[in-house]
Structure formats: C-alpha cells, structure tokens
C-alpha cells in the first residue's frame, strides 16, 4: 500500500484515508486512490507507504538490475511465520556491459515485521533507550555470493538434482547453462566459507552444462516438478526444446523442436500432476498444451489461438486446482479451467493493470489466491473466492470502488519497471519481486 505525499492517498481498494492538500492549508477528506484510474501525481506529490497495510516490508539493491530470480528452498522449515525471516534467492543481472554480469545467491536475513509491540511496564525514557538498541538489532542483513557471467541473464530457474541445488540460466547470448549452487549457498551462510569462496572458488565456478542449439536468445524456462532434471527451454524464434537428464550428470537435448507456435515462446510451465504434459504461451497470442510422449511435431494436444489481445507474456499452472493463469500485453489476467480448455474461453478475466503483465503466480498454499505484476508498476493480489458484500455499501461510500473487480485484494506500488515476482513456498503470504529499482520482500495484511 502506498499513499500520495502532499495529498495522502491510500492504494488499497477498501481502505479510504484522510488526505492533505498543502496548497490550501489543511483540507481533510476521505478518498480512495485507484492506481491507473485516478489523476496522475501532481507537482509536490509522491507515493508513500502506509505501514499498517504490511506485516513485512524490506527492499534490497544488488548493483546492476536483475530481470529474473528464483527462490531457493532452504532447510529452515515449512510454513514459517515467526519473524524475523531468512530467505535465499538466486538471481542474474542485466548490466550494460556483457562482461559485467553476475549470477548470484542472496541471503536476506533478520527481516523483521513493520509493527513492534511496546515493552510492558517501562517508562518513556527506558522505552526510548530500548528503541535505539532495538533499531540496531532490527536492521535487515544481506549477503551476496556472485560468479561472473558473460552476457545478460534473461531468466533464472532453480531446482535440485538429488541434494545438489542447481540453476538453469537463459543468456542473452543465446545459450542456456546449468550451474551448481552449493558453493555459493555455503558462502553466504558463513564468513569463513565466503572468504574461501572469494579466494579460491569464485573464478572457478563454471556451468556444468551448456546448450547453444537455440541459436537465438529466449526467456521461457521451466524445470519439471515431478521428474528431477527434466527441463524445457523456449526461444524467440518459436522453438521449444526438451532436456532429459542422463546417468552421467549431463543432459540430452532433443534437437527436434516442438512445432506449433508461430512467434516467440514467452513462457513454459510443466503440469504439476502429469509427468509428460506442459503448457506454453507465445507472442502469437496463443496458449498451447503439449504431451512429450508424442513426436515434437505432433505433441500439441490443445490450443486456444487468441488467448489475449496480443502477446501472452506469462503463464502459471496451479499446484492445487486444474487452473492455468495467464497475463498478456493487453494488461488482462485470465484464469483457464483445463477441463474446459477446448472451449477457448477463460473462466475469469480481470482488468486492473493498465500496461503489459510481466509476471503471474498462484499462492502455493491458498488455491484461490494469486499475484501479478505489470509494467504499470503495480503488484496486485487477488482471491477468486471473494464476493462483494451487497450490504456494505462500498459504492455509496466511494463510487470509485464500484469500478474495482471484487476479487482484487491489494495493490502494491513503489517499484520502478517491475519484472518478476514469486511467493515464498515456505513462508506463507510472503512475496518477493524484482524491478529496475531492486528487490522487495513484503507480506500484506490481505494474504
């Protein structure tokens, strides 16, 4: 949630906020700020965060911007809600110089919440001293372990081969590489290991496998959640290749591309329930469902030719329901029921974003909740189960609320040029995003 500074306005759909207009003394009135729908910021106004709308909020910078990242599963336990939090990310940079790029592991820790409980039984002076000490103890911490990478990194996806965490990396140089991550993860956990890594291992860390058969760059990339080591890669020339792990710790990449799309393959998603089925989306406006048991030229089972009005940028397959979520250049978010995919019609369409959608993802624990980011610098949170209370009278209180989709839970702003977001699979409700302005880790009061 953010608000205008000058005239203060809230970003959350259901929470009006008193406003101030600096031009005319102090004028107080309640209104709801509707991103992309209200007037633009005027001179002297800026958006500021309302901390009461967040349980957790932290930002981090890594130097050069990162177009893509993935969350690395850790051994700290599942369903973690106790603060402070620790999390691990794998990311790749998009520096101006090809030689200046890095593949990196980030360890973000000591991530406290936005609210603090006042100490009981202490006077004001004691509380002030405690607050100063507390402020120092509550500072978030960031450790980085990086290895050089020639070429900007378009997309990063993390998986595990047995006990070995690995990252697949799509490079702007037209190659897909696989890196082992154990050394980098060990380095961010321990100062001595970091010193040894910088002294001996950083320059020696090379990809364990490289595929240059795409010939051009791409962005589409996904590890199978069911078959360890099985990988799909798609490029800007419409080709999709299947990687099959071999006994020697390498991969066999089928040189026969899956044929069907007529333009760039933008995203790929394996089915969470079937070993051989995956989905793809493309700049040709279509979404396709494939089965790798058939020959690549005949593997496309289902397609919807005009899924969006323009490029389909991203898709995400629900781990809990037979739903596929898509986002396009048209700013629309669409939910597809795969049991009705032949009809060519989504079961739900939402239009809050006013620029291309750049990332979508279902909540890993709550089957009806998802998040999306857009080139309009909005991150939106949605819940398919929400229905507006007709007795609440929202439209009478503020007519602007009637324009909002009833399933819209929350709108987060404040980032510049948003690229990608992920829910943390082990910390319920925690979202991580990357943008030109850096990384953001937050949890809202809505999820």
C-alpha positions as CSV (number, residue, x, y, z in Angstrom):
1,X,0.0,0.0,0.0
2,X,1.2,3.5,-0.8
3,X,-0.1,7.0,-0.5
4,X,0.5,10.3,-2.0
5,X,2.8,12.6,-0.1
6,X,1.2,16.1,-0.1
7,X,-2.3,14.8,-0.6
8,X,-2.1,11.5,1.1
9,X,-4.0,8.7,-0.6
10,X,-4.1,5.0,0.1
11,X,-3.6,2.4,-2.6
12,X,-5.6,-0.4,-1.0
13,X,-9.1,-0.7,-2.6
14,X,-11.1,-0.9,0.6
15,X,-9.3,1.5,2.9
16,X,-10.1,5.2,2.5
17,X,-7.6,7.6,4.0
18,X,-7.6,11.2,5.1
19,X,-5.9,13.5,2.7
20,X,-4.0,16.7,2.9
21,X,-3.7,19.4,0.3
22,X,-0.6,21.6,1.0
23,X,-1.8,24.4,-1.3
24,X,-4.8,25.3,0.9
25,X,-3.8,24.9,4.5
26,X,-5.1,21.5,5.7
27,X,-8.1,20.1,4.0
28,X,-9.2,16.7,5.2
29,X,-11.3,14.4,3.2
30,X,-11.5,10.6,2.7
31,X,-11.0,9.2,-0.7
32,X,-9.6,6.0,-2.3
33,X,-6.7,6.1,-4.6
34,X,-7.2,3.9,-7.7
35,X,-3.9,3.2,-9.4
36,X,-4.1,3.8,-13.2
37,X,-7.6,5.3,-12.9
38,X,-7.2,8.4,-10.8
39,X,-5.4,11.6,-11.8
40,X,-1.6,11.4,-12.1
41,X,0.7,12.7,-9.3
42,X,0.9,16.5,-9.3
43,X,4.0,18.6,-8.5
44,X,4.9,18.2,-4.9
45,X,3.1,14.8,-4.5
46,X,4.7,11.4,-4.2
47,X,3.5,8.0,-3.1
48,X,4.5,6.9,0.5
49,X,3.9,3.6,2.1
50,X,1.2,3.0,4.7
51,X,3.0,0.6,7.1
52,X,-0.3,-0.5,8.7
53,X,-1.1,-2.3,5.4
54,X,2.0,-4.5,5.7
55,X,3.1,-7.2,8.0
56,X,6.6,-7.3,6.5
57,X,8.3,-4.9,4.1
58,X,12.0,-4.7,3.0
59,X,14.0,-3.6,0.0
60,X,17.4,-4.5,-1.3
61,X,19.8,-3.4,-4.0
62,X,22.3,-5.6,-5.9
63,X,24.0,-3.0,-8.2
64,X,23.0,-3.9,-11.7
65,X,19.3,-4.7,-12.1
66,X,18.0,-8.3,-12.3
67,X,15.3,-9.2,-14.8
68,X,14.8,-12.6,-13.2
69,X,15.2,-14.5,-10.0
70,X,14.0,-17.6,-8.2
71,X,13.6,-18.6,-4.6
72,X,15.9,-21.3,-3.3
73,X,14.2,-23.8,-0.9
74,X,16.1,-24.0,2.4
75,X,16.3,-26.3,5.4
76,X,14.8,-23.8,7.9
77,X,11.3,-25.4,7.8
78,X,8.0,-25.0,6.0
79,X,5.1,-22.8,7.0
80,X,7.4,-20.3,8.7
81,X,5.5,-17.2,10.0
82,X,7.7,-16.3,13.0
83,X,9.7,-13.1,12.5
84,X,12.5,-12.3,11.7
85,X,12.6,-14.2,8.5
86,X,15.6,-15.6,6.5
87,X,15.3,-16.4,2.8
88,X,17.6,-17.3,-0.2
89,X,17.3,-16.1,-3.7
90,X,19.2,-16.9,-7.0
91,X,19.3,-14.0,-9.5
92,X,21.1,-12.9,-12.6
93,X,22.0,-9.4,-13.7
94,X,21.4,-7.3,-16.8
95,X,24.4,-5.0,-16.8
96,X,25.2,-2.6,-19.6
97,X,28.4,-4.4,-20.4
98,X,28.2,-8.1,-21.2
99,X,31.4,-8.7,-19.2
100,X,29.9,-7.1,-16.0
101,X,27.1,-9.6,-15.4
102,X,26.8,-11.9,-12.4
103,X,24.9,-15.0,-11.3
104,X,24.3,-14.6,-7.6
105,X,22.9,-16.1,-4.5
106,X,21.4,-13.6,-2.0
107,X,20.8,-14.4,1.7
108,X,18.4,-11.9,3.2
109,X,18.0,-12.3,6.9
110,X,17.0,-10.5,10.1
111,X,13.8,-9.5,8.3
112,X,11.6,-8.1,11.0
113,X,8.0,-7.0,10.7
114,X,6.7,-3.5,10.3
115,X,5.0,-3.4,13.7
116,X,6.6,-3.6,17.2
117,X,4.9,-4.4,20.5
118,X,5.7,-1.7,23.2
119,X,7.5,-3.0,26.2
120,X,5.2,-3.5,29.2
121,X,6.0,-1.8,32.5
122,X,8.7,0.5,31.2
123,X,8.7,4.3,31.3
124,X,9.2,6.7,28.3
125,X,13.0,7.2,28.9
126,X,13.6,3.5,29.2
127,X,11.5,2.8,26.1
128,X,13.5,5.4,24.1
129,X,16.8,3.7,25.0
130,X,15.3,0.3,24.2
131,X,14.0,1.6,20.9
132,X,17.5,2.8,19.9
133,X,19.0,-0.6,20.7
134,X,16.1,-2.4,19.1
135,X,16.5,-0.3,15.9
136,X,20.1,-1.5,15.6
137,X,19.1,-5.1,16.3
138,X,16.3,-5.0,13.7
139,X,18.4,-3.9,10.8
140,X,18.0,-6.3,7.8
141,X,21.1,-8.1,6.6
142,X,22.2,-9.1,3.1
143,X,25.0,-11.4,2.0
144,X,25.9,-11.9,-1.7
145,X,27.9,-14.6,-3.4
146,X,28.5,-14.0,-7.1
147,X,30.1,-15.6,-10.1
148,X,31.0,-13.9,-13.4
149,X,28.6,-14.5,-16.3
150,X,29.3,-13.4,-19.8
151,X,26.1,-11.9,-21.2
152,X,22.9,-10.5,-19.5
153,X,20.7,-13.1,-17.8
154,X,17.2,-13.2,-19.2
155,X,15.7,-15.8,-16.8
156,X,16.8,-18.0,-13.9
157,X,15.0,-21.1,-12.5
158,X,16.2,-23.2,-9.6
159,X,15.8,-26.9,-9.0
160,X,17.6,-29.8,-7.2
161,X,19.4,-32.8,-8.6
162,X,19.4,-35.1,-5.6
163,X,20.9,-33.0,-2.8
164,X,22.5,-30.6,-5.3
165,X,20.7,-27.3,-5.9
166,X,21.1,-26.1,-9.5
167,X,20.1,-23.1,-11.6
168,X,19.2,-23.0,-15.3
169,X,20.2,-19.7,-16.8
170,X,18.9,-18.2,-20.1
171,X,21.5,-15.9,-21.5
172,X,21.0,-13.0,-24.0
173,X,23.9,-14.7,-25.9
174,X,21.6,-17.4,-27.0
175,X,22.8,-20.1,-24.6
176,X,21.2,-22.0,-21.7
177,X,23.5,-23.0,-18.9
178,X,23.2,-25.0,-15.7
179,X,25.2,-24.1,-12.6
180,X,25.7,-25.8,-9.3
181,X,24.8,-23.6,-6.4
182,X,26.2,-25.4,-3.3
183,X,29.4,-23.4,-3.1
184,X,27.5,-20.1,-3.3
185,X,24.9,-21.1,-0.7
186,X,27.7,-22.2,1.6
187,X,29.5,-18.9,1.1
188,X,26.5,-16.7,2.1
189,X,25.9,-18.8,5.3
190,X,29.4,-18.5,6.8
191,X,32.1,-15.8,6.8
192,X,35.0,-18.3,6.6
193,X,33.3,-20.0,3.7
194,X,32.8,-16.7,2.0
195,X,36.5,-15.8,2.4
196,X,37.5,-19.2,0.9
197,X,35.0,-18.8,-1.9
198,X,36.3,-15.3,-2.9
199,X,39.9,-16.5,-2.6
200,X,39.7,-19.8,-4.4
201,X,36.3,-20.8,-5.9
202,X,34.6,-17.7,-7.4
203,X,36.6,-17.6,-10.6
204,X,36.5,-21.4,-10.9
205,X,32.7,-21.7,-10.8
206,X,31.6,-22.6,-14.4
207,X,28.5,-24.1,-15.8
208,X,28.3,-27.9,-15.7
209,X,26.3,-27.9,-18.9
210,X,25.7,-25.5,-21.8
211,X,23.3,-25.8,-24.7
212,X,23.8,-23.4,-27.7
213,X,21.3,-25.1,-30.1
214,X,18.7,-22.4,-29.8
215,X,20.8,-20.1,-31.9
216,X,18.9,-17.0,-30.6
217,X,18.1,-15.8,-27.1
218,X,15.0,-16.6,-25.2
219,X,13.1,-16.3,-21.9
220,X,11.0,-19.4,-21.5
221,X,12.4,-21.9,-19.0
222,X,10.9,-24.5,-16.5
223,X,12.1,-27.4,-14.5
224,X,9.7,-30.3,-14.1
225,X,8.4,-30.5,-10.5
226,X,7.8,-34.3,-11.0
227,X,10.8,-35.6,-12.9
228,X,14.2,-34.4,-11.4
229,X,16.4,-32.8,-14.0
230,X,13.8,-32.6,-16.8
231,X,13.9,-29.2,-18.4
232,X,12.1,-27.2,-21.1
233,X,13.6,-24.1,-22.9
234,X,11.9,-21.9,-25.4
235,X,13.4,-19.1,-27.6
236,X,12.4,-16.0,-29.5
237,X,12.3,-18.0,-32.8
238,X,9.2,-20.1,-31.6
239,X,11.3,-23.2,-30.8
240,X,10.9,-25.3,-27.6
241,X,13.5,-28.0,-26.7
242,X,13.2,-30.8,-24.2
243,X,16.2,-31.6,-21.9
244,X,16.4,-35.2,-20.5
245,X,18.9,-35.9,-17.7
246,X,21.5,-38.7,-18.4
247,X,23.2,-41.0,-16.0
248,X,26.5,-39.2,-16.2
249,X,25.1,-36.0,-14.7
250,X,24.6,-34.3,-18.0
251,X,21.6,-33.8,-20.4
252,X,20.4,-35.0,-23.7
253,X,18.7,-32.1,-25.5
254,X,16.3,-33.2,-28.3
255,X,17.3,-31.3,-31.4
256,X,13.8,-31.6,-32.8
257,X,11.8,-28.5,-31.5
258,X,8.2,-28.7,-30.6
259,X,6.3,-27.2,-33.5
260,X,3.2,-25.1,-33.2
261,X,3.8,-21.5,-32.2
262,X,4.4,-19.0,-35.0
263,X,6.2,-16.4,-32.9
264,X,8.4,-16.1,-29.8
265,X,7.8,-18.5,-27.0
266,X,7.4,-16.3,-23.9
267,X,6.8,-18.8,-21.0
268,X,6.7,-22.5,-20.3
269,X,5.0,-24.4,-17.4
270,X,5.1,-28.2,-16.6
271,X,2.0,-29.8,-15.3
272,X,2.1,-30.3,-11.5
273,X,0.2,-33.6,-11.8
274,X,1.4,-35.2,-15.0
275,X,4.9,-36.2,-15.9
276,X,4.7,-35.6,-19.6
277,X,2.4,-32.6,-20.0
278,X,3.4,-28.9,-20.3
279,X,1.9,-25.6,-21.3
280,X,3.4,-22.8,-23.4
281,X,2.4,-19.2,-24.3
282,X,3.6,-17.1,-27.1
283,X,3.7,-13.7,-28.8
284,X,1.4,-15.2,-31.4
285,X,-1.4,-14.7,-28.7
286,X,-1.9,-18.4,-28.1
287,X,-1.6,-20.8,-25.2
288,X,-0.9,-24.5,-26.0
289,X,-0.9,-27.8,-24.1
290,X,1.6,-30.4,-25.1
291,X,2.4,-34.1,-24.3
292,X,6.0,-35.1,-24.8
293,X,5.1,-38.8,-25.4
294,X,4.2,-37.8,-28.9
295,X,6.7,-36.7,-31.5
296,X,7.5,-32.9,-31.3
297,X,5.7,-32.2,-34.5
298,X,2.5,-33.9,-33.2
299,X,2.8,-33.2,-29.4
300,X,0.4,-30.2,-29.2
301,X,-2.9,-31.6,-27.8
302,X,-4.9,-28.4,-27.2
303,X,-4.7,-24.7,-28.1
304,X,-6.5,-21.5,-27.7
305,X,-5.5,-19.3,-30.6
306,X,-6.5,-15.9,-29.3
307,X,-5.9,-16.2,-25.5
308,X,-5.2,-12.5,-25.3
309,X,-5.4,-9.4,-27.5
310,X,-1.7,-9.5,-28.3
311,X,1.4,-11.3,-26.8
312,X,0.8,-13.7,-24.0
313,X,3.7,-12.9,-21.7
314,X,3.4,-15.3,-18.7
315,X,1.5,-18.3,-17.5
316,X,1.4,-20.2,-14.2
317,X,-0.1,-23.6,-13.5
318,X,-1.8,-24.0,-10.2
319,X,-0.4,-26.7,-7.9
320,X,-3.8,-27.3,-6.3
321,X,-6.5,-26.8,-8.9
322,X,-6.8,-27.6,-12.7
323,X,-6.3,-23.9,-13.5
324,X,-3.8,-22.1,-15.7
325,X,-3.3,-18.3,-15.1
326,X,-2.1,-16.1,-17.9
327,X,-1.1,-12.4,-18.3
328,X,-0.7,-10.5,-21.6
329,X,0.4,-7.3,-23.3
330,X,-3.3,-6.3,-23.1
331,X,-3.0,-5.9,-19.3
332,X,-5.5,-8.7,-18.7
333,X,-5.3,-11.6,-16.3
334,X,-7.1,-14.7,-17.3
335,X,-7.9,-17.9,-15.5
336,X,-8.3,-21.1,-17.6
337,X,-10.0,-24.2,-16.4
338,X,-8.1,-27.0,-18.2
339,X,-11.2,-29.2,-18.1
340,X,-12.9,-26.7,-20.3
341,X,-9.8,-25.6,-22.3
342,X,-11.3,-26.7,-25.6
343,X,-14.0,-24.1,-25.4
344,X,-11.3,-21.4,-25.9
345,X,-12.9,-19.2,-23.2
346,X,-11.4,-18.4,-19.8
347,X,-13.5,-18.9,-16.7
348,X,-12.4,-15.5,-15.3
349,X,-10.9,-12.3,-16.7
350,X,-9.6,-9.4,-14.6
351,X,-8.5,-6.0,-15.9
352,X,-6.8,-3.9,-13.3
353,X,-3.4,-3.4,-14.9
354,X,-3.1,-0.7,-17.5
355,X,0.1,-1.9,-19.1
356,X,1.5,-5.4,-20.0
357,X,1.5,-8.0,-17.3
358,X,5.1,-9.1,-16.6
359,X,4.6,-11.9,-14.0
360,X,1.9,-14.1,-12.5
361,X,1.9,-16.8,-9.8
362,X,-0.6,-18.8,-7.8
363,X,-0.2,-18.8,-4.0
364,X,1.4,-22.1,-3.0
365,X,-0.9,-22.8,-0.1
366,X,-4.2,-21.0,-0.9
367,X,-5.7,-22.4,-4.1
368,X,-7.8,-19.3,-5.0
369,X,-5.2,-16.6,-4.4
370,X,-2.7,-15.3,-7.0
371,X,-0.4,-12.3,-7.6
372,X,0.6,-10.4,-10.7
373,X,3.0,-7.6,-11.6
374,X,2.8,-5.2,-14.5
375,X,4.7,-2.6,-16.5
376,X,2.4,-0.1,-14.8
377,X,4.5,-0.6,-11.6
378,X,1.6,-2.3,-9.8
379,X,1.7,-5.7,-8.0
380,X,-1.8,-6.9,-7.4
381,X,-3.1,-9.6,-5.1
382,X,-6.4,-11.5,-6.0
383,X,-8.7,-14.0,-4.4
384,X,-11.2,-15.9,-6.6
385,X,-13.3,-16.7,-3.5
386,X,-14.1,-13.1,-2.6
387,X,-17.6,-11.7,-3.3
388,X,-18.6,-8.2,-2.5
389,X,-21.0,-7.7,0.4
390,X,-24.0,-6.0,-1.1
391,X,-24.9,-4.6,2.3
392,X,-21.6,-2.9,2.8
393,X,-22.5,0.0,0.5
394,X,-19.0,0.5,-0.8
395,X,-20.2,2.1,-4.0
396,X,-22.2,4.7,-2.0
397,X,-19.2,5.4,0.3
398,X,-16.9,5.9,-2.7
399,X,-18.3,5.4,-6.2
400,X,-14.8,4.6,-7.4
401,X,-14.9,1.2,-5.5
402,X,-17.6,0.0,-7.8
403,X,-15.1,0.1,-10.7
404,X,-12.8,-2.4,-9.0
405,X,-13.0,-6.2,-9.5
406,X,-14.4,-7.6,-6.3
407,X,-11.7,-10.2,-6.2
408,X,-8.9,-7.6,-6.0
409,X,-7.4,-7.8,-2.5
410,X,-4.5,-5.4,-2.6
411,X,-2.5,-3.1,-4.9
412,X,1.2,-2.6,-4.1
413,X,3.2,0.3,-5.7
414,X,6.5,2.0,-5.3
415,X,8.7,-0.1,-7.6
416,X,10.1,1.0,-11.0
417,X,9.9,-1.3,-14.0
418,X,8.6,-4.4,-12.4
419,X,9.8,-7.7,-14.0
420,X,9.1,-10.7,-11.9
421,X,7.5,-11.9,-8.6
422,X,7.3,-15.2,-6.6
423,X,5.5,-16.3,-3.5
424,X,7.9,-17.8,-1.0
425,X,7.0,-21.6,-0.9
426,X,8.0,-21.9,2.8
427,X,6.8,-18.6,4.3
428,X,3.1,-18.2,3.7
429,X,2.0,-14.9,2.3
430,X,5.5,-13.6,1.6
431,X,6.0,-12.1,-1.9
432,X,9.4,-11.3,-3.4
433,X,9.6,-9.1,-6.5
434,X,12.4,-7.7,-8.7
435,X,12.4,-4.5,-10.6
436,X,14.8,-1.9,-12.0
437,X,14.6,-0.3,-8.5
438,X,15.7,-3.5,-6.8
439,X,14.3,-6.4,-4.8
440,X,11.3,-6.1,-2.5
441,X,10.2,-8.6,0.1
442,X,6.8,-8.0,1.7
443,X,3.7,-9.5,3.2
444,X,0.4,-7.6,3.2
445,X,-2.4,-7.7,5.7
446,X,-4.7,-9.1,3.0
447,X,-2.9,-12.5,2.4
